Amino acid sequence: MENIKNKRHLLPFGKYKYIKDIKDAKASKYLLISILFFLSSCAGFHHGINPWCPDEYRGKTQKVIVRGNSLYPLIKNKEEVKLRVGYYKKRKVGRGDIIAFKYPGRETPVIKIVKAVGGDKFLVKERDDRKCELIINGDLLKDWRGSPYIFSNQKMRMLKLYEKDYKGIVPDGFYLVFGTETCDACLDSGKFGFLDGNKIIGKIK
């Protein structure tokens, strides 16, 4: 084995240190292996995004367990899907895309369908029962059954607020997102308004 006494050895993170004997060299080797193992573990995860892995070390495709029925029958509760992290860094978000995004107070990502993108026109259509429907680019927004999305009075107020403030046009870099149907408890644009594109984690396959 090569005599490495008094040789300069490059350790991780760019720091130099003199290795005095073979035991120090072996310790350095094991340290490097441990660091590489940690970074490689960031490439995959189970049951959600791994919060311990920095964004730059996350793999391109990760597995997510879906919680809830807001995307039924497209995606069922507890179904495992693939999340392509960073998919939209070089691509545009399209209508109909199923996306995962960060939401304050939630450890796991929220998954919804993009129904309107920047530049799309939307109109809140009030009903006699104090609920509303939503028209996007002249077409009535419909659920997976082919029936109109019907929003509660609370969600109607949120949507009308955004319609008024933005003159019925989705701004660039923002989106309207919903599940396959809507309900009072559904965490969608009827609850929080436009989704900021910077919150999008990636695309669901």
N, C-alpha and C positions, 0 to 999 in steps of 0.2 A: 504494500500500500504506500502511496506517495507520502513523503514526509511533509506535513503541512504546518510544522512549527514556525511560528512567527510570520506566517503568510497572512495577507489581508483577505478576509472572506466576506462576501456581500450577503448580508442578512435581509429578510423581508423589510419593506417600507424604506429602503434606501439608506440604512445606517451601516457603517463599517465598524468592524471589531476585529481585534487580533485574536487568532485562535492559538492558544498556547499548547494544547495537547489534543490527542485524538478523541478524548471524552467530550471536549467542548464541541468538536466537529460533529460528533454523533448527535449531541443535544440540539445543535442547530438544524440538523437534518430532520429530526423528529418534529421540531417546531414548525418547519416549513411544510412538512406533510400534514400536520394538524390544521394549519391555515388553509391549505389547498382543499382539504376535506370539508372544512366549514363552508368555503365558497362554493364548492360543487354541490353541497346539500341544498343550497339556495335555488338550484335549478328545478327542484320538484317539491311538492307539498301535498298534504291531504286536508280536506275539509276547509278550504279557504286560503287566503293569501298569507304567506309566512311573514309575520311582522318583524322578524329578526333579520331579514335579508334586505340589504340596501337595494334600491331600484336598479342600480347599474349591474348587480350580480344576479338578478332574477332571470330564469330561463324564458325562452320565447313562448313555450306552451306549458300551462299548469292545469291541474285538475281542481274543479270546484264542485262541491255538493250543494245543490239548489235547495233552499229552504222556503217553503210556501207554494201556493197554487196560483199565483198571479200570472204565470205564463202557461198554465194548463190550457189545452192538451199539447201545446208545442213542447213544453218541458214540464215534467211531472215533479212533484215534491220528492225530495231526497234523491233525485236523479243526478248522476255524475256527468258533468259536461267539461269540455276543454276550453280554457281561456287563453287566448293569444295575447299575452301582455305586450304593450307597446305597439300593437298592430297599426294604430292610427298616427304614429309619429311621422310616417311618410305617405299616409293614405287619407282620403277624405271619408268622413262618416256619411253613410248613405241611409236614405229612408228604408225602413224594414230591417236594418241591421240590429242584431241582438247584442247589446253591449253590457259591460260590467263597469260600475263607477263607484267612487268613494262617496260616502254620505256621513256627515258629522254624527258622532255618537254610535256608529256601527263599526264593529271590528271586521265583519265580513263584507264583501262587496255586494251592492244591489244590482240586480240584473233586470233590464227592461228593453223594450223595443223602441227604436227611433221612429217617430211618426212625422216629425217635421224638422227640417234643417234650416240653416241660415238663409234668409231671403224668401222663405215660404210665407204665404198669407194665411192667417187663421181668423175665424169669426166665432164668437160665442153666441149660440142660438138659444135664447131663453124659452122655456116651456111654461104652460099654465100651472104646473104643479110645483113651481119654484125650483125646478131643476133645469139642467141645460144639456145641449148637445154641442158638438164641436165640428166646425167645417174647416177643412184644410185645403187650400188651393181650389176651392169651389166644390169639393167632395165631402160628403158627410162621413165622419170618422166612424168606422164600424168594428165590432169585436169579431172574435173567431167564428161566431155563429152567423155572422152577417147582419146582426142587429146593431142599431146605433149605440155608441157609448153614451151612457146617461150619467151625468155628474151631479152629485149632491149640491145643495145650496151652498155649503161651505166651500166646495171645490169650484163652484161657479163664481163665487166672489174672487177667489184667487186668479182664475183664468181671465175674468173681466178686468181685473186690475192690470194684468200684463197686457191685455188687449188695448186698454186705454193708454198706458204709459208708452207702449211701443207701436201704437197706431196699427195694430193687427199684423205686424210683420216680425218674424223671428230674426233677431240680429245675428250677424255672422259670428260663428264660434259658439253658438248656443243652440239648444235642441229642445223639442217637446218629446217626452218619453212616457210610455204607458205599457201596461201588461197586455195580455190578450183580451182582458176586460177590465173594468174599473169598479172600485168599491170605496167606501169611506175610509177603510183602513189601508188601502193600497198606497204604497209610497211611490207616487208618480208625479208628473208635472201638475196635476190638479192639487197636489199637496204643497209642492215647493216652487212651482213655476218653471222657468227655463233651467235646463241643465247646462252648466258651464263645461265646455269641452275639455278644460284642463283637469276636470275631475274624472274623466274617462280613463279606466285602466287598460281596457283592451276589448277584443271582440270574442264573443262566444261562438264556438263551432258547433 
